[in-house]
Amino acid sequence: MCHAIKKKRRVGIEPQPCPFCGEKARIRRIAPKKYVVYCTVCTACTPFTREYKYDAIEQWNYLQMDALRLEDYCETGVASVAFSEATPLNQEKSSAFYCESVGISFCSQEYTEAVITMGNRYMFCDVCSMYGRIYHNKDICDHNTDIQFIGCEREHGYLKAITFKCGEKTVILSADSESKRILVRESYN
């Protein structure tokens, strides 16, 4: 009964225009009880499917607020960065690997965590972890190491790469459209 009331309250919610290109967004059912919202012009879409279309719309509309503001949150200070489901590049021991998502904890008190995930070609940011708890088990560096945010690279407003400095190590997270995962590269100066 509570679920029915909650669902009824959401009737009438519509997807907002694409936060990246400003064009119209639509909802699509890709399987039974699996909905996504996507832009009709660019490749932007919600990174996870939702059981109910209203949840997918809320997820999409939340991108409006935070997708283009990652720099603002990072500049308050980065407490930790961790990766989920790390897969080595070319099955060898390497300083590069793929991951499905990245969790960033900030030093500010207002917002504490962001989750970075891949769409079709670009990365998406959810500052308040609305996409759900994703298990991040590989830290960017030891807990005592100072993490500095260097910057974001964008292509037509889309998030393509994020760079951090951790002690002597530089870490670059970049969108890999071929694998539809995040590519993480580490280098030492």
mmCIF file of the C-alpha atoms, coordinates in Angstrom:
data_MODEL
# 
_entry.id   MODEL 
# 
loop_
_atom_site.group_PDB 
_atom_site.id 
_atom_site.type_symbol 
_atom_site.label_atom_id 
_atom_site.label_alt_id 
_atom_site.label_comp_id 
_atom_site.label_asym_id 
_atom_site.label_entity_id 
_atom_site.label_seq_id 
_atom_site.pdbx_PDB_ins_code 
_atom_site.Cartn_x 
_atom_site.Cartn_y 
_atom_site.Cartn_z 
_atom_site.occupancy 
_atom_site.B_iso_or_equiv 
_atom_site.pdbx_formal_charge 
_atom_site.auth_seq_id 
_atom_site.auth_comp_id 
_atom_site.auth_asym_id 
_atom_site.auth_atom_id 
_atom_site.pdbx_PDB_model_num 
ATOM 1   C CA . MET A 1 1   ? 0.000  0.000  0.000   1.00 0.00 ? 1   MET A CA 1 
ATOM 2   C CA . CYS A 1 2   ? 2.824  2.420  0.832   1.00 0.00 ? 2   CYS A CA 1 
ATOM 3   C CA . HIS A 1 3   ? 4.408  1.682  -2.544  1.00 0.00 ? 3   HIS A CA 1 
ATOM 4   C CA . ALA A 1 4   ? 1.146  2.500  -4.350  1.00 0.00 ? 4   ALA A CA 1 
ATOM 5   C CA . ILE A 1 5   ? 0.904  5.843  -2.523  1.00 0.00 ? 5   ILE A CA 1 
ATOM 6   C CA . LYS A 1 6   ? 4.534  6.646  -3.342  1.00 0.00 ? 6   LYS A CA 1 
ATOM 7   C CA . LYS A 1 7   ? 3.968  5.754  -7.000  1.00 0.00 ? 7   LYS A CA 1 
ATOM 8   C CA . LYS A 1 8   ? 0.808  7.855  -7.192  1.00 0.00 ? 8   LYS A CA 1 
ATOM 9   C CA . ARG A 1 9   ? 2.655  10.933 -5.896  1.00 0.00 ? 9   ARG A CA 1 
ATOM 10  C CA . ARG A 1 10  ? 5.144  10.690 -8.772  1.00 0.00 ? 10  ARG A CA 1 
ATOM 11  C CA . VAL A 1 11  ? 2.555  10.675 -11.579 1.00 0.00 ? 11  VAL A CA 1 
ATOM 12  C CA . GLY A 1 12  ? 3.167  13.633 -13.857 1.00 0.00 ? 12  GLY A CA 1 
ATOM 13  C CA . ILE A 1 13  ? 6.947  13.820 -13.420 1.00 0.00 ? 13  ILE A CA 1 
ATOM 14  C CA . GLU A 1 14  ? 8.664  14.384 -16.776 1.00 0.00 ? 14  GLU A CA 1 
ATOM 15  C CA . PRO A 1 15  ? 12.307 14.128 -17.871 1.00 0.00 ? 15  PRO A CA 1 
ATOM 16  C CA . GLN A 1 16  ? 14.038 17.507 -17.998 1.00 0.00 ? 16  GLN A CA 1 
ATOM 17  C CA . PRO A 1 17  ? 16.078 18.500 -21.073 1.00 0.00 ? 17  PRO A CA 1 
ATOM 18  C CA . CYS A 1 18  ? 19.512 16.926 -21.452 1.00 0.00 ? 18  CYS A CA 1 
ATOM 19  C CA . PRO A 1 19  ? 21.979 18.552 -19.001 1.00 0.00 ? 19  PRO A CA 1 
ATOM 20  C CA . PHE A 1 20  ? 24.725 18.298 -21.628 1.00 0.00 ? 20  PHE A CA 1 
ATOM 21  C CA . CYS A 1 21  ? 23.218 19.493 -24.906 1.00 0.00 ? 21  CYS A CA 1 
ATOM 22  C CA . GLY A 1 22  ? 19.816 20.872 -23.823 1.00 0.00 ? 22  GLY A CA 1 
ATOM 23  C CA . GLU A 1 23  ? 17.757 18.689 -26.176 1.00 0.00 ? 23  GLU A CA 1 
ATOM 24  C CA . LYS A 1 24  ? 14.651 16.664 -25.328 1.00 0.00 ? 24  LYS A CA 1 
ATOM 25  C CA . ALA A 1 25  ? 14.943 13.495 -23.238 1.00 0.00 ? 25  ALA A CA 1 
ATOM 26  C CA . ARG A 1 26  ? 12.721 10.404 -23.444 1.00 0.00 ? 26  ARG A CA 1 
ATOM 27  C CA . ILE A 1 27  ? 12.114 7.334  -21.339 1.00 0.00 ? 27  ILE A CA 1 
ATOM 28  C CA . ARG A 1 28  ? 12.533 3.872  -22.809 1.00 0.00 ? 28  ARG A CA 1 
ATOM 29  C CA . ARG A 1 29  ? 11.627 0.440  -21.472 1.00 0.00 ? 29  ARG A CA 1 
ATOM 30  C CA . ILE A 1 30  ? 14.497 -1.853 -22.476 1.00 0.00 ? 30  ILE A CA 1 
ATOM 31  C CA . ALA A 1 31  ? 13.178 -4.979 -20.731 1.00 0.00 ? 31  ALA A CA 1 
ATOM 32  C CA . PRO A 1 32  ? 10.376 -5.876 -18.335 1.00 0.00 ? 32  PRO A CA 1 
ATOM 33  C CA . LYS A 1 33  ? 10.783 -3.610 -15.290 1.00 0.00 ? 33  LYS A CA 1 
ATOM 34  C CA . LYS A 1 34  ? 13.918 -1.963 -16.750 1.00 0.00 ? 34  LYS A CA 1 
ATOM 35  C CA . TYR A 1 35  ? 13.703 1.697  -17.705 1.00 0.00 ? 35  TYR A CA 1 
ATOM 36  C CA . VAL A 1 36  ? 16.277 4.255  -18.846 1.00 0.00 ? 36  VAL A CA 1 
ATOM 37  C CA . VAL A 1 37  ? 16.048 7.910  -19.830 1.00 0.00 ? 37  VAL A CA 1 
ATOM 38  C CA . TYR A 1 38  ? 18.120 9.077  -22.803 1.00 0.00 ? 38  TYR A CA 1 
ATOM 39  C CA . CYS A 1 39  ? 18.758 12.192 -24.860 1.00 0.00 ? 39  CYS A CA 1 
ATOM 40  C CA . THR A 1 40  ? 17.203 12.166 -28.324 1.00 0.00 ? 40  THR A CA 1 
ATOM 41  C CA . VAL A 1 41  ? 20.244 13.936 -29.853 1.00 0.00 ? 41  VAL A CA 1 
ATOM 42  C CA . CYS A 1 42  ? 23.468 13.079 -27.991 1.00 0.00 ? 42  CYS A CA 1 
ATOM 43  C CA . THR A 1 43  ? 24.505 9.791  -26.363 1.00 0.00 ? 43  THR A CA 1 
ATOM 44  C CA . ALA A 1 44  ? 23.684 10.794 -22.782 1.00 0.00 ? 44  ALA A CA 1 
ATOM 45  C CA . CYS A 1 45  ? 21.578 8.299  -20.826 1.00 0.00 ? 45  CYS A CA 1 
ATOM 46  C CA . THR A 1 46  ? 21.008 7.195  -17.267 1.00 0.00 ? 46  THR A CA 1 
ATOM 47  C CA . PRO A 1 47  ? 23.849 4.834  -16.370 1.00 0.00 ? 47  PRO A CA 1 
ATOM 48  C CA . PHE A 1 48  ? 21.655 2.308  -14.511 1.00 0.00 ? 48  PHE A CA 1 
ATOM 49  C CA . THR A 1 49  ? 18.261 0.837  -15.303 1.00 0.00 ? 49  THR A CA 1 
ATOM 50  C CA . ARG A 1 50  ? 15.390 1.321  -12.864 1.00 0.00 ? 50  ARG A CA 1 
ATOM 51  C CA . GLU A 1 51  ? 12.471 -0.946 -12.080 1.00 0.00 ? 51  GLU A CA 1 
ATOM 52  C CA . TYR A 1 52  ? 9.934  1.886  -12.336 1.00 0.00 ? 52  TYR A CA 1 
ATOM 53  C CA . LYS A 1 53  ? 9.936  4.612  -14.977 1.00 0.00 ? 53  LYS A CA 1 
ATOM 54  C CA . TYR A 1 54  ? 9.463  7.343  -12.381 1.00 0.00 ? 54  TYR A CA 1 
ATOM 55  C CA . ASP A 1 55  ? 12.681 6.254  -10.639 1.00 0.00 ? 55  ASP A CA 1 
ATOM 56  C CA . ALA A 1 56  ? 14.506 6.477  -13.987 1.00 0.00 ? 56  ALA A CA 1 
ATOM 57  C CA . ILE A 1 57  ? 13.114 9.977  -14.571 1.00 0.00 ? 57  ILE A CA 1 
ATOM 58  C CA . GLU A 1 58  ? 14.158 11.108 -11.082 1.00 0.00 ? 58  GLU A CA 1 
ATOM 59  C CA . GLN A 1 59  ? 17.641 9.703  -11.701 1.00 0.00 ? 59  GLN A CA 1 
ATOM 60  C CA . TRP A 1 60  ? 17.871 11.600 -15.012 1.00 0.00 ? 60  TRP A CA 1 
ATOM 61  C CA . ASN A 1 61  ? 16.532 14.842 -13.551 1.00 0.00 ? 61  ASN A CA 1 
ATOM 62  C CA . TYR A 1 62  ? 19.111 14.627 -10.782 1.00 0.00 ? 62  TYR A CA 1 
ATOM 63  C CA . LEU A 1 63  ? 21.861 14.767 -13.435 1.00 0.00 ? 63  LEU A CA 1 
ATOM 64  C CA . GLN A 1 64  ? 20.608 18.282 -14.179 1.00 0.00 ? 64  GLN A CA 1 
ATOM 65  C CA . MET A 1 65  ? 21.896 19.551 -10.848 1.00 0.00 ? 65  MET A CA 1 
ATOM 66  C CA . ASP A 1 66  ? 25.252 17.841 -10.533 1.00 0.00 ? 66  ASP A CA 1 
ATOM 67  C CA . ALA A 1 67  ? 26.615 16.654 -13.867 1.00 0.00 ? 67  ALA A CA 1 
ATOM 68  C CA . LEU A 1 68  ? 28.432 19.894 -14.654 1.00 0.00 ? 68  LEU A CA 1 
ATOM 69  C CA . ARG A 1 69  ? 29.538 20.827 -11.126 1.00 0.00 ? 69  ARG A CA 1 
ATOM 70  C CA . LEU A 1 70  ? 32.069 18.145 -10.215 1.00 0.00 ? 70  LEU A CA 1 
ATOM 71  C CA . GLU A 1 71  ? 34.887 20.713 -10.164 1.00 0.00 ? 71  GLU A CA 1 
ATOM 72  C CA . ASP A 1 72  ? 33.077 22.747 -7.509  1.00 0.00 ? 72  ASP A CA 1 
ATOM 73  C CA . TYR A 1 73  ? 32.868 19.751 -5.181  1.00 0.00 ? 73  TYR A CA 1 
ATOM 74  C CA . CYS A 1 74  ? 36.447 18.570 -5.813  1.00 0.00 ? 74  CYS A CA 1 
ATOM 75  C CA . GLU A 1 75  ? 37.863 22.009 -5.105  1.00 0.00 ? 75  GLU A CA 1 
ATOM 76  C CA . THR A 1 76  ? 36.509 21.848 -1.539  1.00 0.00 ? 76  THR A CA 1 
ATOM 77  C CA . GLY A 1 77  ? 39.044 19.062 -0.955  1.00 0.00 ? 77  GLY A CA 1 
ATOM 78  C CA . VAL A 1 78  ? 39.112 15.352 -1.774  1.00 0.00 ? 78  VAL A CA 1 
ATOM 79  C CA . ALA A 1 79  ? 39.245 12.963 1.182   1.00 0.00 ? 79  ALA A CA 1 
ATOM 80  C CA . SER A 1 80  ? 39.379 9.681  -0.776  1.00 0.00 ? 80  SER A CA 1 
ATOM 81  C CA . VAL A 1 81  ? 38.911 8.123  -4.203  1.00 0.00 ? 81  VAL A CA 1 
ATOM 82  C CA . ALA A 1 82  ? 38.112 4.429  -4.644  1.00 0.00 ? 82  ALA A CA 1 
ATOM 83  C CA . PHE A 1 83  ? 37.298 2.154  -7.576  1.00 0.00 ? 83  PHE A CA 1 
ATOM 84  C CA . SER A 1 84  ? 34.897 -0.761 -8.003  1.00 0.00 ? 84  SER A CA 1 
ATOM 85  C CA . GLU A 1 85  ? 35.371 -3.959 -9.994  1.00 0.00 ? 85  GLU A CA 1 
ATOM 86  C CA . ALA A 1 86  ? 38.913 -3.201 -11.181 1.00 0.00 ? 86  ALA A CA 1 
ATOM 87  C CA . THR A 1 87  ? 39.980 -5.223 -14.250 1.00 0.00 ? 87  THR A CA 1 
ATOM 88  C CA . PRO A 1 88  ? 43.647 -5.114 -15.349 1.00 0.00 ? 88  PRO A CA 1 
ATOM 89  C CA . LEU A 1 89  ? 44.351 -3.809 -18.823 1.00 0.00 ? 89  LEU A CA 1 
ATOM 90  C CA . ASN A 1 90  ? 45.419 -6.641 -21.194 1.00 0.00 ? 90  ASN A CA 1 
ATOM 91  C CA . GLN A 1 91  ? 45.384 -9.169 -18.320 1.00 0.00 ? 91  GLN A CA 1 
ATOM 92  C CA . GLU A 1 92  ? 48.884 -8.059 -17.280 1.00 0.00 ? 92  GLU A CA 1 
ATOM 93  C CA . LYS A 1 93  ? 50.208 -6.364 -14.193 1.00 0.00 ? 93  LYS A CA 1 
ATOM 94  C CA . SER A 1 94  ? 49.989 -2.773 -15.243 1.00 0.00 ? 94  SER A CA 1 
ATOM 95  C CA . SER A 1 95  ? 49.516 0.705  -13.845 1.00 0.00 ? 95  SER A CA 1 
ATOM 96  C CA . ALA A 1 96  ? 46.308 0.955  -15.903 1.00 0.00 ? 96  ALA A CA 1 
ATOM 97  C CA . PHE A 1 97  ? 42.989 -0.805 -15.317 1.00 0.00 ? 97  PHE A CA 1 
ATOM 98  C CA . TYR A 1 98  ? 39.282 -0.581 -16.084 1.00 0.00 ? 98  TYR A CA 1 
ATOM 99  C CA . CYS A 1 99  ? 36.552 -0.060 -13.499 1.00 0.00 ? 99  CYS A CA 1 
ATOM 100 C CA . GLU A 1 100 ? 32.771 0.205  -13.556 1.00 0.00 ? 100 GLU A CA 1 
ATOM 101 C CA . SER A 1 101 ? 32.500 3.195  -11.200 1.00 0.00 ? 101 SER A CA 1 
ATOM 102 C CA . VAL A 1 102 ? 34.499 5.532  -8.994  1.00 0.00 ? 102 VAL A CA 1 
ATOM 103 C CA . GLY A 1 103 ? 33.537 6.796  -5.538  1.00 0.00 ? 103 GLY A CA 1 
ATOM 104 C CA . ILE A 1 104 ? 34.879 10.195 -4.438  1.00 0.00 ? 104 ILE A CA 1 
ATOM 105 C CA . SER A 1 105 ? 34.538 11.443 -0.855  1.00 0.00 ? 105 SER A CA 1 
ATOM 106 C CA . PHE A 1 106 ? 34.870 15.189 -0.336  1.00 0.00 ? 106 PHE A CA 1 
ATOM 107 C CA . CYS A 1 107 ? 36.133 17.185 2.621   1.00 0.00 ? 107 CYS A CA 1 
ATOM 108 C CA . SER A 1 108 ? 33.150 19.572 2.546   1.00 0.00 ? 108 SER A CA 1 
ATOM 109 C CA . GLN A 1 109 ? 30.312 19.032 4.983   1.00 0.00 ? 109 GLN A CA 1 
ATOM 110 C CA . GLU A 1 110 ? 27.408 19.824 2.657   1.00 0.00 ? 110 GLU A CA 1 
ATOM 111 C CA . TYR A 1 111 ? 28.077 17.060 0.109   1.00 0.00 ? 111 TYR A CA 1 
ATOM 112 C CA . THR A 1 112 ? 30.157 14.092 1.107   1.00 0.00 ? 112 THR A CA 1 
ATOM 113 C CA . GLU A 1 113 ? 30.290 11.666 -1.807  1.00 0.00 ? 113 GLU A CA 1 
ATOM 114 C CA . ALA A 1 114 ? 30.107 11.418 -5.595  1.00 0.00 ? 114 ALA A CA 1 
ATOM 115 C CA . VAL A 1 115 ? 29.756 8.373  -7.816  1.00 0.00 ? 115 VAL A CA 1 
ATOM 116 C CA . ILE A 1 116 ? 31.228 8.575  -11.334 1.00 0.00 ? 116 ILE A CA 1 
ATOM 117 C CA . THR A 1 117 ? 29.830 6.075  -13.849 1.00 0.00 ? 117 THR A CA 1 
ATOM 118 C CA . MET A 1 118 ? 29.957 5.553  -17.617 1.00 0.00 ? 118 MET A CA 1 
ATOM 119 C CA . GLY A 1 119 ? 27.234 6.231  -20.129 1.00 0.00 ? 119 GLY A CA 1 
ATOM 120 C CA . ASN A 1 120 ? 27.717 5.243  -23.765 1.00 0.00 ? 120 ASN A CA 1 
ATOM 121 C CA . ARG A 1 121 ? 30.571 7.662  -24.475 1.00 0.00 ? 121 ARG A CA 1 
ATOM 122 C CA . TYR A 1 122 ? 30.976 9.928  -21.471 1.00 0.00 ? 122 TYR A CA 1 
ATOM 123 C CA . MET A 1 123 ? 31.213 9.842  -17.698 1.00 0.00 ? 123 MET A CA 1 
ATOM 124 C CA . PHE A 1 124 ? 28.363 10.947 -15.433 1.00 0.00 ? 124 PHE A CA 1 
ATOM 125 C CA . CYS A 1 125 ? 28.558 12.315 -11.904 1.00 0.00 ? 125 CYS A CA 1 
ATOM 126 C CA . ASP A 1 126 ? 26.044 11.859 -9.105  1.00 0.00 ? 126 ASP A CA 1 
ATOM 127 C CA . VAL A 1 127 ? 27.130 13.901 -6.101  1.00 0.00 ? 127 VAL A CA 1 
ATOM 128 C CA . CYS A 1 128 ? 24.639 12.549 -3.587  1.00 0.00 ? 128 CYS A CA 1 
ATOM 129 C CA . SER A 1 129 ? 24.936 8.871  -4.578  1.00 0.00 ? 129 SER A CA 1 
ATOM 130 C CA . MET A 1 130 ? 21.366 8.651  -5.833  1.00 0.00 ? 130 MET A CA 1 
ATOM 131 C CA . TYR A 1 131 ? 22.378 5.722  -8.070  1.00 0.00 ? 131 TYR A CA 1 
ATOM 132 C CA . GLY A 1 132 ? 22.639 3.529  -5.003  1.00 0.00 ? 132 GLY A CA 1 
ATOM 133 C CA . ARG A 1 133 ? 25.520 2.215  -2.970  1.00 0.00 ? 133 ARG A CA 1 
ATOM 134 C CA . ILE A 1 134 ? 28.230 0.807  -5.203  1.00 0.00 ? 134 ILE A CA 1 
ATOM 135 C CA . TYR A 1 135 ? 31.008 -1.185 -3.616  1.00 0.00 ? 135 TYR A CA 1 
ATOM 136 C CA . HIS A 1 136 ? 34.366 0.555  -4.054  1.00 0.00 ? 136 HIS A CA 1 
ATOM 137 C CA . ASN A 1 137 ? 37.246 -1.552 -2.753  1.00 0.00 ? 137 ASN A CA 1 
ATOM 138 C CA . LYS A 1 138 ? 40.424 -0.264 -4.457  1.00 0.00 ? 138 LYS A CA 1 
ATOM 139 C CA . ASP A 1 139 ? 41.713 3.016  -3.012  1.00 0.00 ? 139 ASP A CA 1 
ATOM 140 C CA . ILE A 1 140 ? 43.567 5.535  -5.165  1.00 0.00 ? 140 ILE A CA 1 
ATOM 141 C CA . CYS A 1 141 ? 46.348 5.729  -2.525  1.00 0.00 ? 141 CYS A CA 1 
ATOM 142 C CA . ASP A 1 142 ? 47.135 5.168  1.163   1.00 0.00 ? 142 ASP A CA 1 
ATOM 143 C CA . HIS A 1 143 ? 44.836 6.993  3.590   1.00 0.00 ? 143 HIS A CA 1 
ATOM 144 C CA . ASN A 1 144 ? 47.624 9.293  4.825   1.00 0.00 ? 144 ASN A CA 1 
ATOM 145 C CA . THR A 1 145 ? 48.446 10.560 1.294   1.00 0.00 ? 145 THR A CA 1 
ATOM 146 C CA . ASP A 1 146 ? 47.270 14.035 0.316   1.00 0.00 ? 146 ASP A CA 1 
ATOM 147 C CA . ILE A 1 147 ? 44.917 13.917 -2.712  1.00 0.00 ? 147 ILE A CA 1 
ATOM 148 C CA . GLN A 1 148 ? 44.796 17.005 -4.916  1.00 0.00 ? 148 GLN A CA 1 
ATOM 149 C CA . PHE A 1 149 ? 42.221 17.540 -7.638  1.00 0.00 ? 149 PHE A CA 1 
ATOM 150 C CA . ILE A 1 150 ? 43.991 18.778 -10.793 1.00 0.00 ? 150 ILE A CA 1 
ATOM 151 C CA . GLY A 1 151 ? 41.053 19.207 -13.164 1.00 0.00 ? 151 GLY A CA 1 
ATOM 152 C CA . CYS A 1 152 ? 38.430 17.808 -15.521 1.00 0.00 ? 152 CYS A CA 1 
ATOM 153 C CA . GLU A 1 153 ? 38.611 17.466 -19.283 1.00 0.00 ? 153 GLU A CA 1 
ATOM 154 C CA . ARG A 1 154 ? 35.358 18.003 -21.150 1.00 0.00 ? 154 ARG A CA 1 
ATOM 155 C CA . GLU A 1 155 ? 34.209 17.582 -24.715 1.00 0.00 ? 155 GLU A CA 1 
ATOM 156 C CA . HIS A 1 156 ? 31.234 19.781 -25.632 1.00 0.00 ? 156 HIS A CA 1 
ATOM 157 C CA . GLY A 1 157 ? 30.280 19.864 -21.952 1.00 0.00 ? 157 GLY A CA 1 
ATOM 158 C CA . TYR A 1 158 ? 30.610 16.103 -21.504 1.00 0.00 ? 158 TYR A CA 1 
ATOM 159 C CA . LEU A 1 159 ? 32.927 14.742 -18.822 1.00 0.00 ? 159 LEU A CA 1 
ATOM 160 C CA . LYS A 1 160 ? 35.813 12.905 -20.539 1.00 0.00 ? 160 LYS A CA 1 
ATOM 161 C CA . ALA A 1 161 ? 38.595 12.751 -17.921 1.00 0.00 ? 161 ALA A CA 1 
ATOM 162 C CA . ILE A 1 162 ? 39.432 13.636 -14.315 1.00 0.00 ? 162 ILE A CA 1 
ATOM 163 C CA . THR A 1 163 ? 42.979 14.054 -12.979 1.00 0.00 ? 163 THR A CA 1 
ATOM 164 C CA . PHE A 1 164 ? 44.186 13.717 -9.382  1.00 0.00 ? 164 PHE A CA 1 
ATOM 165 C CA . LYS A 1 165 ? 47.638 14.062 -7.822  1.00 0.00 ? 165 LYS A CA 1 
ATOM 166 C CA . CYS A 1 166 ? 48.373 11.677 -4.940  1.00 0.00 ? 166 CYS A CA 1 
ATOM 167 C CA . GLY A 1 167 ? 51.828 12.324 -3.484  1.00 0.00 ? 167 GLY A CA 1 
ATOM 168 C CA . GLU A 1 168 ? 54.253 11.440 -6.300  1.00 0.00 ? 168 GLU A CA 1 
ATOM 169 C CA . LYS A 1 169 ? 51.557 9.682  -8.345  1.00 0.00 ? 169 LYS A CA 1 
ATOM 170 C CA . THR A 1 170 ? 49.259 11.207 -10.986 1.00 0.00 ? 170 THR A CA 1 
ATOM 171 C CA . VAL A 1 171 ? 45.993 9.351  -11.633 1.00 0.00 ? 171 VAL A CA 1 
ATOM 172 C CA . ILE A 1 172 ? 43.842 10.014 -14.710 1.00 0.00 ? 172 ILE A CA 1 
ATOM 173 C CA . LEU A 1 173 ? 40.300 8.630  -14.996 1.00 0.00 ? 173 LEU A CA 1 
ATOM 174 C CA . SER A 1 174 ? 39.044 8.704  -18.581 1.00 0.00 ? 174 SER A CA 1 
ATOM 175 C CA . ALA A 1 175 ? 35.941 7.603  -20.452 1.00 0.00 ? 175 ALA A CA 1 
ATOM 176 C CA . ASP A 1 176 ? 36.553 4.548  -22.627 1.00 0.00 ? 176 ASP A CA 1 
ATOM 177 C CA . SER A 1 177 ? 33.653 4.382  -25.086 1.00 0.00 ? 177 SER A CA 1 
ATOM 178 C CA . GLU A 1 178 ? 34.813 1.092  -26.604 1.00 0.00 ? 178 GLU A CA 1 
ATOM 179 C CA . SER A 1 179 ? 34.538 -0.890 -23.373 1.00 0.00 ? 179 SER A CA 1 
ATOM 180 C CA . LYS A 1 180 ? 31.916 1.477  -21.849 1.00 0.00 ? 180 LYS A CA 1 
ATOM 181 C CA . ARG A 1 181 ? 34.002 1.538  -18.679 1.00 0.00 ? 181 ARG A CA 1 
ATOM 182 C CA . ILE A 1 182 ? 36.283 3.988  -16.952 1.00 0.00 ? 182 ILE A CA 1 
ATOM 183 C CA . LEU A 1 183 ? 39.980 3.650  -17.775 1.00 0.00 ? 183 LEU A CA 1 
ATOM 184 C CA . VAL A 1 184 ? 42.305 4.458  -14.866 1.00 0.00 ? 184 VAL A CA 1 
ATOM 185 C CA . ARG A 1 185 ? 45.963 5.292  -15.591 1.00 0.00 ? 185 ARG A CA 1 
ATOM 186 C CA . GLU A 1 186 ? 48.604 5.837  -12.918 1.00 0.00 ? 186 GLU A CA 1 
ATOM 187 C CA . SER A 1 187 ? 52.006 7.436  -13.520 1.00 0.00 ? 187 SER A CA 1 
ATOM 188 C CA . TYR A 1 188 ? 54.868 8.501  -11.241 1.00 0.00 ? 188 TYR A CA 1 
ATOM 189 C CA . ASN A 1 189 ? 56.812 11.735 -11.668 1.00 0.00 ? 189 ASN A CA 1 
# 
